[in-house]
Amino acid sequence: LMNAPFAVFSKISLRRPIRPMRSAKCPFLFALRGQKSRKPFMSKGVVHISNNTTAQTSPQASRFAYTRLSRFNDCPYAYRLRYIDGNYPDESSLALELGNTLHKIKELVSLVLIQGEHPDYQSIENTFRHVGYKGPDKSSGKEEVFLSLDALALKYMDEWYAPDPDSSPSYREKLETFFRALPDEENDPEWTTIAVELPFEIPYRPGVVLYGFIDKVQQNQGGELRIVDYKSSKKVYDESKLKTPLQLFVYHLAVSALFPDCKITDYLYDFVLLGQKQHGGSKGWLKRAETKLNKLLDSIEDCKTSGEYPPKPSPLCHWCPYCATNPNVGSSFNMLCPYFSLWTPQDRKNFSVNRTYDPDLVCQAEEEVKQSMAIHAFTF
């Protein structure tokens, strides 16, 4: 089962046709139904966008996935360490591995439904709970291994069984919620899934290309579209995060380009471990998000021109691969940033920083980091 294609997870044919897009041509939909390689199909050349004009993608254009934009927004210095200096750590954490596994389960269920068949939910659950799964990576196409949930519980035993300081449900309870809700997609009377892990690569403005994968696109009987993004976080978003969701705006641009004749009417965050959903966007949010994205891209360009990427120390530092308090990354990387916040889950009232940022002393700080890393390498 670990090497089984997704077809093994279907039981009987539902003989339910996929509803065609209203006045839209969707050649990639048939590729998804056949589970062909889902590499970005708009990686270069002319891209047709929703206002019936065309734009050319340039090999020299800067390419931005939402994760890259988000990293700059959280901390320009961490952005520099990764994308400018090329420090790409092999990150491993329970949140990351569990999130990837849950995304894969949801993807497999959707693929079976797109083919008009009935998912074998028990087989899916047993495989991912106790066996594990191997499948192609959505970006490279290379084989990707998903540990079983039993194996993840052993690998991250302390975190898996530790009491949650926020008194949220245990991982066992969250997974029960997740598997219990798996049939909801099939039983939805209004929305039908038409694409999963949908790749895109579109020009946004001169010198900027946006790319990525959209978790799910659905369509209702009237031909309207809904964009769905899965979240495996411990709690739902605050209202402030829902008013102008930049991630959903990037996906809005992509879906508008891929389905130019269809109207997008809903943007949904699905918190798969909590059994809760939230709708993104408020009145006028698309215009606000456009302004927000342009300001972010302008800031990235300003930092590139000046060479200065000021840090933003915050509790998020604890999960940054370049922070010394992060327990999930090798020391060769988590010694790179000297400006991290000293906040930890065990010391939540400590908002002091390891070192205050001074633009005039960046070279000195980085030289001290190099010396510390050399001493550490010699010692160990």
Contacts in CASP RR format, 6 or more apart in sequence:
PFRMAT RR
TARGET T0000
AUTHOR 0000-0000-0000
METHOD contacts of the structure
MODEL  1
LMNAPFAVFSKISLRRPIRPMRSAKCPFLFALRGQKSRKPFMSKGVVHIS
NNTTAQTSPQASRFAYTRLSRFNDCPYAYRLRYIDGNYPDESSLALELGN
TLHKIKELVSLVLIQGEHPDYQSIENTFRHVGYKGPDKSSGKEEVFLSLD
ALALKYMDEWYAPDPDSSPSYREKLETFFRALPDEENDPEWTTIAVELPF
EIPYRPGVVLYGFIDKVQQNQGGELRIVDYKSSKKVYDESKLKTPLQLFV
YHLAVSALFPDCKITDYLYDFVLLGQKQHGGSKGWLKRAETKLNKLLDSI
EDCKTSGEYPPKPSPLCHWCPYCATNPNVGSSFNMLCPYFSLWTPQDRKN
FSVNRTYDPDLVCQAEEEVKQSMAIHAFTF
1 8 0 8 1.000
1 123 0 8 1.000
1 127 0 8 1.000
1 131 0 8 1.000
1 132 0 8 1.000
1 133 0 8 1.000
2 127 0 8 1.000
2 131 0 8 1.000
2 132 0 8 1.000
2 133 0 8 1.000
2 134 0 8 1.000
3 134 0 8 1.000
4 127 0 8 1.000
4 133 0 8 1.000
5 35 0 8 1.000
6 35 0 8 1.000
6 108 0 8 1.000
6 111 0 8 1.000
6 112 0 8 1.000
7 35 0 8 1.000
7 112 0 8 1.000
7 115 0 8 1.000
8 120 0 8 1.000
8 123 0 8 1.000
9 108 0 8 1.000
9 109 0 8 1.000
9 112 0 8 1.000
9 119 0 8 1.000
9 120 0 8 1.000
9 123 0 8 1.000
9 124 0 8 1.000
9 127 0 8 1.000
10 112 0 8 1.000
10 115 0 8 1.000
10 117 0 8 1.000
10 118 0 8 1.000
10 119 0 8 1.000
10 120 0 8 1.000
11 117 0 8 1.000
11 118 0 8 1.000
11 119 0 8 1.000
11 120 0 8 1.000
12 117 0 8 1.000
12 118 0 8 1.000
13 116 0 8 1.000
13 117 0 8 1.000
13 118 0 8 1.000
14 116 0 8 1.000
14 117 0 8 1.000
14 118 0 8 1.000
15 116 0 8 1.000
16 116 0 8 1.000
17 116 0 8 1.000
18 29 0 8 1.000
18 33 0 8 1.000
18 114 0 8 1.000
18 116 0 8 1.000
18 192 0 8 1.000
18 194 0 8 1.000
19 192 0 8 1.000
19 194 0 8 1.000
19 219 0 8 1.000
19 221 0 8 1.000
19 223 0 8 1.000
20 26 0 8 1.000
21 29 0 8 1.000
21 194 0 8 1.000
21 219 0 8 1.000
21 223 0 8 1.000
21 259 0 8 1.000
21 261 0 8 1.000
21 262 0 8 1.000
22 222 0 8 1.000
22 223 0 8 1.000
22 261 0 8 1.000
22 262 0 8 1.000
23 261 0 8 1.000
24 259 0 8 1.000
24 260 0 8 1.000
24 261 0 8 1.000
24 262 0 8 1.000
26 194 0 8 1.000
26 259 0 8 1.000
28 41 0 8 1.000
28 195 0 8 1.000
28 198 0 8 1.000
28 258 0 8 1.000
29 194 0 8 1.000
29 195 0 8 1.000
31 38 0 8 1.000
31 41 0 8 1.000
32 38 0 8 1.000
32 111 0 8 1.000
32 114 0 8 1.000
32 195 0 8 1.000
32 196 0 8 1.000
32 198 0 8 1.000
33 114 0 8 1.000
33 115 0 8 1.000
34 115 0 8 1.000
35 111 0 8 1.000
37 136 0 8 1.000
37 141 0 8 1.000
38 138 0 8 1.000
38 197 0 8 1.000
38 198 0 8 1.000
38 199 0 8 1.000
39 139 0 8 1.000
39 141 0 8 1.000
39 199 0 8 1.000
40 199 0 8 1.000
40 200 0 8 1.000
40 201 0 8 1.000
40 211 0 8 1.000
40 212 0 8 1.000
41 199 0 8 1.000
42 199 0 8 1.000
42 200 0 8 1.000
42 201 0 8 1.000
42 202 0 8 1.000
43 57 0 8 1.000
43 201 0 8 1.000
44 57 0 8 1.000
44 59 0 8 1.000
45 56 0 8 1.000
45 57 0 8 1.000
46 54 0 8 1.000
46 55 0 8 1.000
46 56 0 8 1.000
47 54 0 8 1.000
47 55 0 8 1.000
47 56 0 8 1.000
47 57 0 8 1.000
47 201 0 8 1.000
47 202 0 8 1.000
47 203 0 8 1.000
47 257 0 8 1.000
48 54 0 8 1.000
48 257 0 8 1.000
48 260 0 8 1.000
49 55 0 8 1.000
49 202 0 8 1.000
49 203 0 8 1.000
49 256 0 8 1.000
49 257 0 8 1.000
49 260 0 8 1.000
50 256 0 8 1.000
50 257 0 8 1.000
50 260 0 8 1.000
52 260 0 8 1.000
55 202 0 8 1.000
55 203 0 8 1.000
56 203 0 8 1.000
57 201 0 8 1.000
57 202 0 8 1.000
57 203 0 8 1.000
57 209 0 8 1.000
58 207 0 8 1.000
58 209 0 8 1.000
60 207 0 8 1.000
61 203 0 8 1.000
61 207 0 8 1.000
61 208 0 8 1.000
61 209 0 8 1.000
62 207 0 8 1.000
62 208 0 8 1.000
62 209 0 8 1.000
63 201 0 8 1.000
63 209 0 8 1.000
63 210 0 8 1.000
63 211 0 8 1.000
64 208 0 8 1.000
64 209 0 8 1.000
64 210 0 8 1.000
64 211 0 8 1.000
64 297 0 8 1.000
65 210 0 8 1.000
65 211 0 8 1.000
65 212 0 8 1.000
66 212 0 8 1.000
66 246 0 8 1.000
66 247 0 8 1.000
66 250 0 8 1.000
68 79 0 8 1.000
68 83 0 8 1.000
69 246 0 8 1.000
69 250 0 8 1.000
69 293 0 8 1.000
69 296 0 8 1.000
69 297 0 8 1.000
70 246 0 8 1.000
70 247 0 8 1.000
71 78 0 8 1.000
71 79 0 8 1.000
71 82 0 8 1.000
71 83 0 8 1.000
72 79 0 8 1.000
72 296 0 8 1.000
72 299 0 8 1.000
72 300 0 8 1.000
72 303 0 8 1.000
73 246 0 8 1.000
73 296 0 8 1.000
74 312 0 8 1.000
74 314 0 8 1.000
74 316 0 8 1.000
75 311 0 8 1.000
75 312 0 8 1.000
75 313 0 8 1.000
75 314 0 8 1.000
75 316 0 8 1.000
75 317 0 8 1.000
75 320 0 8 1.000
76 299 0 8 1.000
76 303 0 8 1.000
76 309 0 8 1.000
76 310 0 8 1.000
76 311 0 8 1.000
76 312 0 8 1.000
77 309 0 8 1.000
77 310 0 8 1.000
77 311 0 8 1.000
77 312 0 8 1.000
77 337 0 8 1.000
77 339 0 8 1.000
77 357 0 8 1.000
78 311 0 8 1.000
78 320 0 8 1.000
78 322 0 8 1.000
78 337 0 8 1.000
79 300 0 8 1.000
79 309 0 8 1.000
80 303 0 8 1.000
80 309 0 8 1.000
81 87 0 8 1.000
81 322 0 8 1.000
81 336 0 8 1.000
81 337 0 8 1.000
82 88 0 8 1.000
84 309 0 8 1.000
87 322 0 8 1.000
87 333 0 8 1.000
87 336 0 8 1.000
89 321 0 8 1.000
89 322 0 8 1.000
89 329 0 8 1.000
89 330 0 8 1.000
89 333 0 8 1.000
91 321 0 8 1.000
91 328 0 8 1.000
91 329 0 8 1.000
92 328 0 8 1.000
92 329 0 8 1.000
93 156 0 8 1.000
93 319 0 8 1.000
93 328 0 8 1.000
94 152 0 8 1.000
94 155 0 8 1.000
94 156 0 8 1.000
94 159 0 8 1.000
94 160 0 8 1.000
95 232 0 8 1.000
95 233 0 8 1.000
97 147 0 8 1.000
97 152 0 8 1.000
97 155 0 8 1.000
97 156 0 8 1.000
98 149 0 8 1.000
98 152 0 8 1.000
98 171 0 8 1.000
98 232 0 8 1.000
99 232 0 8 1.000
100 146 0 8 1.000
101 128 0 8 1.000
101 146 0 8 1.000
101 147 0 8 1.000
101 149 0 8 1.000
101 152 0 8 1.000
102 178 0 8 1.000
102 230 0 8 1.000
102 232 0 8 1.000
102 272 0 8 1.000
102 273 0 8 1.000
103 215 0 8 1.000
103 230 0 8 1.000
103 232 0 8 1.000
104 128 0 8 1.000
104 133 0 8 1.000
104 135 0 8 1.000
104 146 0 8 1.000
105 124 0 8 1.000
105 128 0 8 1.000
105 178 0 8 1.000
105 182 0 8 1.000
106 182 0 8 1.000
106 185 0 8 1.000
106 196 0 8 1.000
106 215 0 8 1.000
106 216 0 8 1.000
106 230 0 8 1.000
106 272 0 8 1.000
107 196 0 8 1.000
107 197 0 8 1.000
107 215 0 8 1.000
108 119 0 8 1.000
108 124 0 8 1.000
109 119 0 8 1.000
109 121 0 8 1.000
109 124 0 8 1.000
109 182 0 8 1.000
109 185 0 8 1.000
109 186 0 8 1.000
110 185 0 8 1.000
110 193 0 8 1.000
110 196 0 8 1.000
110 216 0 8 1.000
111 196 0 8 1.000
112 118 0 8 1.000
112 119 0 8 1.000
113 119 0 8 1.000
113 185 0 8 1.000
113 186 0 8 1.000
113 193 0 8 1.000
114 193 0 8 1.000
114 194 0 8 1.000
114 195 0 8 1.000
114 196 0 8 1.000
118 186 0 8 1.000
119 182 0 8 1.000
119 183 0 8 1.000
119 186 0 8 1.000
121 179 0 8 1.000
121 182 0 8 1.000
121 183 0 8 1.000
124 182 0 8 1.000
125 179 0 8 1.000
125 182 0 8 1.000
127 133 0 8 1.000
127 148 0 8 1.000
128 146 0 8 1.000
128 148 0 8 1.000
128 149 0 8 1.000
129 148 0 8 1.000
129 149 0 8 1.000
129 150 0 8 1.000
129 175 0 8 1.000
130 148 0 8 1.000
130 149 0 8 1.000
130 150 0 8 1.000
131 148 0 8 1.000
132 145 0 8 1.000
132 146 0 8 1.000
132 147 0 8 1.000
132 148 0 8 1.000
132 151 0 8 1.000
133 145 0 8 1.000
133 146 0 8 1.000
134 143 0 8 1.000
134 144 0 8 1.000
134 145 0 8 1.000
134 146 0 8 1.000
135 143 0 8 1.000
135 144 0 8 1.000
135 145 0 8 1.000
135 146 0 8 1.000
136 142 0 8 1.000
136 143 0 8 1.000
136 144 0 8 1.000
137 143 0 8 1.000
137 144 0 8 1.000
138 197 0 8 1.000
138 199 0 8 1.000
138 213 0 8 1.000
139 213 0 8 1.000
147 155 0 8 1.000
149 175 0 8 1.000
152 160 0 8 1.000
153 160 0 8 1.000
153 161 0 8 1.000
153 171 0 8 1.000
160 171 0 8 1.000
164 170 0 8 1.000
164 234 0 8 1.000
165 345 0 8 1.000
166 234 0 8 1.000
166 235 0 8 1.000
168 234 0 8 1.000
168 235 0 8 1.000
169 177 0 8 1.000
169 274 0 8 1.000
174 273 0 8 1.000
174 274 0 8 1.000
175 273 0 8 1.000
177 273 0 8 1.000
177 274 0 8 1.000
177 275 0 8 1.000
178 272 0 8 1.000
178 273 0 8 1.000
178 275 0 8 1.000
181 272 0 8 1.000
181 275 0 8 1.000
185 193 0 8 1.000
190 220 0 8 1.000
190 221 0 8 1.000
191 218 0 8 1.000
191 219 0 8 1.000
191 220 0 8 1.000
191 226 0 8 1.000
192 218 0 8 1.000
192 219 0 8 1.000
192 220 0 8 1.000
193 216 0 8 1.000
193 217 0 8 1.000
193 218 0 8 1.000
194 217 0 8 1.000
194 218 0 8 1.000
194 219 0 8 1.000
195 214 0 8 1.000
195 216 0 8 1.000
195 217 0 8 1.000
196 215 0 8 1.000
196 216 0 8 1.000
196 217 0 8 1.000
197 213 0 8 1.000
197 214 0 8 1.000
197 215 0 8 1.000
198 213 0 8 1.000
198 214 0 8 1.000
198 216 0 8 1.000
198 217 0 8 1.000
198 254 0 8 1.000
198 258 0 8 1.000
199 211 0 8 1.000
199 212 0 8 1.000
199 213 0 8 1.000
200 210 0 8 1.000
200 211 0 8 1.000
200 212 0 8 1.000
200 213 0 8 1.000
200 214 0 8 1.000
200 254 0 8 1.000
200 257 0 8 1.000
200 258 0 8 1.000
201 209 0 8 1.000
201 210 0 8 1.000
201 211 0 8 1.000
201 212 0 8 1.000
202 209 0 8 1.000
202 210 0 8 1.000
202 211 0 8 1.000
202 253 0 8 1.000
202 254 0 8 1.000
202 257 0 8 1.000
203 209 0 8 1.000
203 210 0 8 1.000
204 210 0 8 1.000
204 253 0 8 1.000
204 293 0 8 1.000
204 297 0 8 1.000
205 294 0 8 1.000
205 297 0 8 1.000
208 297 0 8 1.000
210 250 0 8 1.000
210 253 0 8 1.000
210 254 0 8 1.000
212 254 0 8 1.000
214 227 0 8 1.000
214 229 0 8 1.000
214 251 0 8 1.000
214 254 0 8 1.000
214 255 0 8 1.000
215 228 0 8 1.000
215 229 0 8 1.000
215 230 0 8 1.000
216 227 0 8 1.000
216 228 0 8 1.000
216 229 0 8 1.000
216 230 0 8 1.000
217 225 0 8 1.000
217 226 0 8 1.000
217 227 0 8 1.000
217 228 0 8 1.000
217 255 0 8 1.000
217 259 0 8 1.000
218 225 0 8 1.000
218 226 0 8 1.000
218 228 0 8 1.000
219 225 0 8 1.000
219 226 0 8 1.000
219 262 0 8 1.000
220 226 0 8 1.000
223 262 0 8 1.000
223 263 0 8 1.000
224 262 0 8 1.000
224 263 0 8 1.000
224 264 0 8 1.000
224 265 0 8 1.000
224 266 0 8 1.000
225 255 0 8 1.000
225 259 0 8 1.000
225 262 0 8 1.000
225 263 0 8 1.000
225 264 0 8 1.000
225 265 0 8 1.000
225 266 0 8 1.000
226 264 0 8 1.000
226 265 0 8 1.000
226 266 0 8 1.000
226 267 0 8 1.000
226 268 0 8 1.000
227 248 0 8 1.000
227 251 0 8 1.000
227 252 0 8 1.000
227 255 0 8 1.000
227 264 0 8 1.000
227 266 0 8 1.000
227 267 0 8 1.000
227 268 0 8 1.000
228 268 0 8 1.000
228 270 0 8 1.000
229 247 0 8 1.000
229 248 0 8 1.000
229 251 0 8 1.000
229 268 0 8 1.000
229 269 0 8 1.000
229 270 0 8 1.000
230 270 0 8 1.000
230 272 0 8 1.000
231 269 0 8 1.000
231 270 0 8 1.000
231 271 0 8 1.000
231 272 0 8 1.000
232 271 0 8 1.000
232 272 0 8 1.000
232 273 0 8 1.000
233 271 0 8 1.000
233 273 0 8 1.000
234 273 0 8 1.000
234 274 0 8 1.000
235 274 0 8 1.000
236 269 0 8 1.000
236 271 0 8 1.000
236 274 0 8 1.000
236 276 0 8 1.000
236 278 0 8 1.000
237 269 0 8 1.000
237 278 0 8 1.000
242 269 0 8 1.000
242 278 0 8 1.000
242 279 0 8 1.000
242 280 0 8 1.000
242 281 0 8 1.000
242 282 0 8 1.000
243 281 0 8 1.000
243 282 0 8 1.000
243 285 0 8 1.000
243 288 0 8 1.000
244 281 0 8 1.000
244 282 0 8 1.000
244 285 0 8 1.000
244 288 0 8 1.000
244 289 0 8 1.000
244 292 0 8 1.000
245 267 0 8 1.000
245 269 0 8 1.000
245 280 0 8 1.000
245 281 0 8 1.000
245 285 0 8 1.000
245 289 0 8 1.000
246 289 0 8 1.000
246 292 0 8 1.000
246 293 0 8 1.000
246 296 0 8 1.000
248 267 0 8 1.000
248 269 0 8 1.000
248 280 0 8 1.000
248 281 0 8 1.000
248 289 0 8 1.000
249 285 0 8 1.000
249 286 0 8 1.000
249 289 0 8 1.000
249 290 0 8 1.000
249 292 0 8 1.000
249 293 0 8 1.000
250 293 0 8 1.000
251 267 0 8 1.000
252 264 0 8 1.000
252 267 0 8 1.000
252 286 0 8 1.000
252 289 0 8 1.000
255 264 0 8 1.000
256 264 0 8 1.000
266 279 0 8 1.000
267 279 0 8 1.000
267 280 0 8 1.000
267 281 0 8 1.000
268 277 0 8 1.000
268 278 0 8 1.000
268 279 0 8 1.000
268 280 0 8 1.000
269 277 0 8 1.000
269 278 0 8 1.000
269 279 0 8 1.000
269 280 0 8 1.000
270 277 0 8 1.000
271 277 0 8 1.000
271 278 0 8 1.000
303 309 0 8 1.000
308 359 0 8 1.000
308 362 0 8 1.000
310 357 0 8 1.000
310 359 0 8 1.000
311 337 0 8 1.000
311 339 0 8 1.000
311 340 0 8 1.000
311 357 0 8 1.000
313 339 0 8 1.000
313 340 0 8 1.000
313 341 0 8 1.000
313 353 0 8 1.000
314 341 0 8 1.000
314 343 0 8 1.000
315 341 0 8 1.000
315 343 0 8 1.000
315 348 0 8 1.000
315 351 0 8 1.000
316 341 0 8 1.000
317 323 0 8 1.000
317 325 0 8 1.000
317 326 0 8 1.000
317 337 0 8 1.000
317 340 0 8 1.000
317 341 0 8 1.000
317 343 0 8 1.000
318 325 0 8 1.000
318 326 0 8 1.000
318 341 0 8 1.000
318 343 0 8 1.000
318 344 0 8 1.000
318 345 0 8 1.000
319 326 0 8 1.000
320 326 0 8 1.000
320 337 0 8 1.000
320 340 0 8 1.000
321 328 0 8 1.000
321 329 0 8 1.000
321 333 0 8 1.000
321 334 0 8 1.000
322 329 0 8 1.000
322 333 0 8 1.000
322 334 0 8 1.000
322 336 0 8 1.000
322 337 0 8 1.000
322 340 0 8 1.000
323 334 0 8 1.000
323 337 0 8 1.000
323 340 0 8 1.000
323 341 0 8 1.000
324 334 0 8 1.000
324 335 0 8 1.000
324 337 0 8 1.000
324 340 0 8 1.000
324 354 0 8 1.000
325 334 0 8 1.000
325 340 0 8 1.000
325 342 0 8 1.000
325 344 0 8 1.000
326 334 0 8 1.000
331 376 0 8 1.000
331 380 0 8 1.000
332 373 0 8 1.000
332 377 0 8 1.000
335 369 0 8 1.000
335 372 0 8 1.000
335 373 0 8 1.000
335 376 0 8 1.000
336 369 0 8 1.000
336 373 0 8 1.000
337 369 0 8 1.000
338 354 0 8 1.000
338 355 0 8 1.000
338 365 0 8 1.000
338 366 0 8 1.000
338 368 0 8 1.000
338 369 0 8 1.000
339 353 0 8 1.000
339 354 0 8 1.000
339 355 0 8 1.000
339 356 0 8 1.000
339 357 0 8 1.000
339 365 0 8 1.000
340 353 0 8 1.000
340 354 0 8 1.000
341 351 0 8 1.000
341 352 0 8 1.000
341 353 0 8 1.000
341 354 0 8 1.000
342 350 0 8 1.000
342 351 0 8 1.000
342 352 0 8 1.000
342 353 0 8 1.000
342 354 0 8 1.000
343 350 0 8 1.000
343 351 0 8 1.000
344 350 0 8 1.000
355 365 0 8 1.000
358 365 0 8 1.000
END
